[in-house]
Amino acid sequence: MIKEMPGIAEGILQDLHNDHEEVASLLEAIADSEDGWERNSLFQEMRAKLMTHSHAEDEVLYRRLKASQHETSHKFAEELRARRVRQGRAQDHGNGVPAP
Protein backbone atom coordinates (compact mmCIF):
# COMPACT_ATOMS: atom_id res chain seq x y z
CA MET A 1 0.00 0.00 0.00
CA ILE A 2 1.34 3.40 -0.96
CA LYS A 3 0.41 6.36 1.19
CA GLU A 4 0.15 9.88 -0.16
CA MET A 5 3.01 12.17 0.78
CA PRO A 6 2.74 15.93 0.30
CA GLY A 7 5.07 17.25 -2.37
CA ILE A 8 5.84 13.83 -3.84
CA ALA A 9 4.04 12.67 -6.96
CA GLU A 10 2.15 9.40 -6.59
CA GLY A 11 3.87 7.99 -9.70
CA ILE A 12 7.27 8.40 -8.07
CA LEU A 13 6.14 6.54 -4.97
CA GLN A 14 4.69 3.79 -7.16
CA ASP A 15 8.01 3.51 -9.03
CA LEU A 16 9.90 3.16 -5.74
CA HIS A 17 7.42 0.55 -4.55
CA ASN A 18 7.77 -1.36 -7.84
CA ASP A 19 11.55 -1.32 -7.42
CA HIS A 20 11.15 -3.02 -4.03
CA GLU A 21 9.05 -5.76 -5.62
CA GLU A 22 11.54 -6.23 -8.47
CA VAL A 23 14.46 -6.56 -6.03
CA ALA A 24 12.50 -9.08 -3.96
CA SER A 25 11.86 -11.12 -7.13
CA LEU A 26 15.53 -10.96 -8.08
CA LEU A 27 16.52 -12.16 -4.60
CA GLU A 28 14.18 -15.13 -4.97
CA ALA A 29 15.60 -15.93 -8.41
CA ILE A 30 19.15 -15.76 -7.05
CA ALA A 31 18.25 -18.10 -4.18
CA ASP A 32 16.47 -20.52 -6.52
CA SER A 33 19.20 -20.62 -9.17
CA GLU A 34 21.70 -23.47 -9.18
CA ASP A 35 23.74 -21.96 -12.00
CA GLY A 36 26.64 -19.78 -10.87
CA TRP A 37 26.66 -17.68 -14.04
CA GLU A 38 22.92 -17.05 -13.79
CA ARG A 39 23.21 -16.11 -10.10
CA ASN A 40 26.01 -13.70 -10.93
CA SER A 41 24.00 -12.14 -13.75
CA LEU A 42 20.92 -11.79 -11.53
CA PHE A 43 23.05 -10.34 -8.74
CA GLN A 44 24.55 -7.73 -11.07
CA GLU A 45 21.05 -6.83 -12.27
CA MET A 46 19.88 -6.48 -8.66
CA ARG A 47 22.94 -4.40 -7.76
CA ALA A 48 22.29 -1.97 -10.62
CA LYS A 49 18.62 -1.73 -9.64
CA LEU A 50 19.52 -1.03 -5.99
CA MET A 51 22.06 1.65 -6.90
CA THR A 52 19.54 3.49 -9.06
CA HIS A 53 16.80 3.00 -6.51
CA SER A 54 18.95 4.23 -3.64
CA HIS A 55 19.82 7.40 -5.52
CA ALA A 56 16.15 8.02 -6.36
CA GLU A 57 15.06 7.50 -2.76
CA ASP A 58 17.74 9.91 -1.51
CA GLU A 59 16.88 12.59 -4.05
CA VAL A 60 13.11 12.29 -4.15
CA LEU A 61 11.96 10.88 -0.87
CA TYR A 62 14.40 11.45 1.97
CA ARG A 63 15.43 14.97 1.00
CA ARG A 64 11.78 16.05 1.04
CA LEU A 65 11.10 14.19 4.28
CA LYS A 66 14.02 15.94 5.96
CA ALA A 67 12.83 19.32 4.70
CA SER A 68 9.32 18.58 5.90
CA GLN A 69 10.58 17.50 9.33
CA HIS A 70 12.65 20.68 9.61
CA GLU A 71 9.64 22.80 8.69
CA THR A 72 7.41 20.95 11.18
CA SER A 73 10.01 21.32 13.95
CA HIS A 74 10.34 25.03 13.21
CA LYS A 75 6.56 25.56 13.32
CA PHE A 76 6.33 23.58 16.57
CA ALA A 77 9.07 25.71 18.18
CA GLU A 78 7.31 28.91 17.11
CA GLU A 79 4.00 27.69 18.56
CA LEU A 80 5.71 26.70 21.81
CA ARG A 81 7.30 30.17 22.13
CA ALA A 82 3.96 31.85 21.42
CA ARG A 83 2.24 29.67 24.02
CA ARG A 84 4.88 30.55 26.64
CA VAL A 85 4.46 34.23 25.89
CA ARG A 86 0.67 33.95 26.26
CA GLN A 87 1.06 32.03 29.53
CA GLY A 88 3.53 34.60 30.81
CA ARG A 89 1.11 37.43 30.03
CA ALA A 90 -1.73 35.61 31.76
CA GLN A 91 0.39 35.09 34.89
CA ASP A 92 1.55 38.72 34.90
CA HIS A 93 -2.04 39.95 34.53
CA GLY A 94 -3.18 37.72 37.42
CA ASN A 95 -0.48 39.21 39.71
CA GLY A 96 -1.65 42.76 39.24
CA VAL A 97 0.88 43.51 36.51
CA PRO A 98 -0.85 45.32 33.68
CA ALA A 99 -1.06 43.38 30.43
CA PRO A 100 0.73 44.98 27.49
C-alpha positions in Angstrom: 0.0 0.0 0.0 1.3 3.4 -1.0 0.4 6.4 1.2 0.1 9.9 -0.2 3.0 12.2 0.8 2.7 15.9 0.3 5.1 17.3 -2.4 5.8 13.8 -3.8 4.0 12.7 -7.0 2.2 9.4 -6.6 3.9 8.0 -9.7 7.3 8.4 -8.1 6.1 6.5 -5.0 4.7 3.8 -7.2 8.0 3.5 -9.0 9.9 3.2 -5.7 7.4 0.5 -4.5 7.8 -1.4 -7.8 11.6 -1.3 -7.4 11.2 -3.0 -4.0 9.1 -5.8 -5.6 11.5 -6.2 -8.5 14.5 -6.6 -6.0 12.5 -9.1 -4.0 11.9 -11.1 -7.1 15.5 -11.0 -8.1 16.5 -12.2 -4.6 14.2 -15.1 -5.0 15.6 -15.9 -8.4 19.2 -15.8 -7.1 18.2 -18.1 -4.2 16.5 -20.5 -6.5 19.2 -20.6 -9.2 21.7 -23.5 -9.2 23.7 -22.0 -12.0 26.6 -19.8 -10.9 26.7 -17.7 -14.0 22.9 -17.1 -13.8 23.2 -16.1 -10.1 26.0 -13.7 -10.9 24.0 -12.1 -13.8 20.9 -11.8 -11.5 23.1 -10.3 -8.7 24.6 -7.7 -11.1 21.0 -6.8 -12.3 19.9 -6.5 -8.7 22.9 -4.4 -7.8 22.3 -2.0 -10.6 18.6 -1.7 -9.6 19.5 -1.0 -6.0 22.1 1.6 -6.9 19.5 3.5 -9.1 16.8 3.0 -6.5 18.9 4.2 -3.6 19.8 7.4 -5.5 16.2 8.0 -6.4 15.1 7.5 -2.8 17.7 9.9 -1.5 16.9 12.6 -4.0 13.1 12.3 -4.2 12.0 10.9 -0.9 14.4 11.4 2.0 15.4 15.0 1.0 11.8 16.1 1.0 11.1 14.2 4.3 14.0 15.9 6.0 12.8 19.3 4.7 9.3 18.6 5.9 10.6 17.5 9.3 12.7 20.7 9.6 9.6 22.8 8.7 7.4 21.0 11.2 10.0 21.3 13.9 10.3 25.0 13.2 6.6 25.6 13.3 6.3 23.6 16.6 9.1 25.7 18.2 7.3 28.9 17.1 4.0 27.7 18.6 5.7 26.7 21.8 7.3 30.2 22.1 4.0 31.9 21.4 2.2 29.7 24.0 4.9 30.5 26.6 4.5 34.2 25.9 0.7 34.0 26.3 1.1 32.0 29.5 3.5 34.6 30.8 1.1 37.4 30.0 -1.7 35.6 31.8 0.4 35.1 34.9 1.5 38.7 34.9 -2.0 39.9 34.5 -3.2 37.7 37.4 -0.5 39.2 39.7 -1.7 42.8 39.2 0.9 43.5 36.5 -0.9 45.3 33.7 -1.1 43.4 30.4 0.7 45.0 27.5 
